[in-house]
Amino acid sequence: MELDRSASCQHLAWVKVNGVAAEQLILLIRQKRARTRSVLVRARRVIRERQHLPTRSFRAQS
């Protein structure tokens, strides 16, 4: 959680430097949250699928 907090603080500083409106920042954060959630779900599904496969086919896929 501490890593997330520092990352968001850095993001806020970066936004201030670039003069992006607060509303756009909120939208960005919402989009990022939605994206990370879907990415995590996808990753979990892939991990589940690959646990059933032998290592050779796993290496071939990546």
N, C-alpha and C positions, 0 to 999 in steps of 0.2 A: 504493500500500500504506500509506503514512503517513496518508493521509486516513482509510482504513478503521480504522486503529489508534486515531486520535484519536476517531473516532465511537464505537467500542466502549468507550473509556474514559469518554466522556460518558454513554453508556448505562449503564455500571456505576455511575457516580455517581448518576444519576437513579434507578436501582433501589434503591441504598442509602437515598436520601432517602425513597422510597416504601415501604421495608421489605418488598420482595418477596423471597421465598426464593430461594436460589441455584439450587435444582433448577428452579424456574419459569424463571429466567433462562436456564439451559442449554437448556430446551425452547424458549423464545422464539428463541434464537439459531439453533437447529437449524431451526425453522420458517422463520425469515427466510432462512437459507441456501437451503433448498429452494425457497422462493418466488422469490428472486432468480434462482436457476438457471433455473427454468421461465420466468420473465419474459424472461430473456436469450434463451433458445431461441426463444420466441414472437416476440420482437422481430426476431431474425435472420431468421426465416421470413417475417415481414411485409415486412422490407426487401427480401428476395430477390424476393417477389411484386411489390412496388411498383416495383422497378427495371425491370420489363418493361412497366409501364403508363406512359402519357403523364402529364405533370404535372397536367393538368386533372382527370382522374379521381382522382388522388391527393388533390388539394385538396378535391374533392367528398366523398371518403370521410371525411376528418378533420373 
